[in-house]
Amino acid sequence: MDVVWVSSPCSVRGIYESLRLKRKIAYTTVMTIMSRLAGKGLLVKEKEGPAFHYRPAVSRETFRTIVASEVISGLLDGFGKEALSRLI
């Protein structure tokens, strides 16, 4: 998501090229992740010529709120009182 916020709008190829400078990653992995993020409503996917371009559907702040809520909900669902006592 960080690369998309900085490079928006961007293609899978652009994100892949940026990420592979930092670590070994497969093009198909980037494509799958971006498609899943679009499916979850976190990226907007638009056809431009032969390729798709992506842009963020949410701000960094909104994204952080969504992720924090999902993590806390998962902890509470899975660990109940133990998680709540640790959070407090």
C-alpha positions in Angstrom: 0.0 0.0 0.0 2.9 2.4 0.7 4.1 2.1 -2.8 0.7 2.7 -4.2 0.2 5.8 -2.1 3.5 7.2 -3.4 3.1 6.1 -7.0 -0.6 6.4 -7.7 -1.9 5.6 -10.2 0.3 2.6 -10.9 0.5 -0.7 -12.7 1.3 -4.1 -11.3 4.6 -3.9 -13.3 5.4 -0.5 -11.6 4.8 -1.9 -8.1 6.7 -5.1 -8.9 9.7 -3.1 -10.2 9.7 -1.0 -7.0 9.4 -3.9 -4.6 11.9 -6.2 -6.3 14.6 -3.6 -5.6 14.1 -4.2 -1.9 13.5 -8.0 -1.9 13.0 -11.0 -4.1 9.3 -11.2 -5.1 7.4 -12.8 -8.0 5.4 -10.7 -10.4 2.5 -13.0 -10.0 2.5 -12.5 -6.2 2.3 -8.7 -6.7 -0.5 -9.2 -9.2 -2.5 -11.5 -6.8 -2.1 -9.2 -3.8 -3.2 -6.1 -5.8 -6.2 -7.9 -7.2 -7.2 -9.1 -3.6 -6.7 -5.5 -2.3 -9.0 -4.3 -5.1 -11.5 -7.0 -4.2 -11.5 -5.8 -0.6 -12.1 -2.2 -1.7 -8.7 -0.9 -0.6 -7.6 -0.3 -4.2 -9.5 1.0 -7.2 -8.7 -1.0 -10.4 -9.2 0.8 -13.8 -8.5 -0.5 -17.3 -6.1 1.8 -19.2 -5.2 0.5 -22.6 -3.9 -3.1 -22.4 -3.1 -2.9 -18.6 -4.9 -2.2 -15.4 -3.9 0.7 -13.2 -4.5 0.9 -9.5 -5.0 3.8 -7.1 -5.7 3.8 -3.4 -9.4 3.8 -2.4 -8.6 4.9 1.1 -6.2 7.2 2.8 -3.3 5.9 5.0 -5.2 6.9 8.1 -8.4 5.1 7.1 -6.3 2.0 6.1 -4.6 2.0 9.6 -8.0 2.3 11.3 -9.4 -0.6 9.2 -6.3 -2.8 9.9 -6.3 -2.0 13.6 -10.0 -2.8 13.9 -9.6 -6.1 12.2 -6.6 -7.1 14.3 -8.3 -6.2 17.6 -11.5 -8.0 16.5 -9.5 -11.1 15.6 -7.7 -11.0 19.0 -10.9 -10.6 20.9 -12.7 -13.3 18.9 -9.9 -15.7 19.4 -8.6 -14.9 22.9 -11.4 -13.0 24.6 -10.6 -12.1 28.1 -6.9 -12.8 27.8 -6.5 -10.3 24.9 -8.6 -7.7 26.6 -6.6 -7.9 29.8 -3.4 -7.5 27.8 -4.8 -4.5 25.8 -5.8 -2.8 29.0 
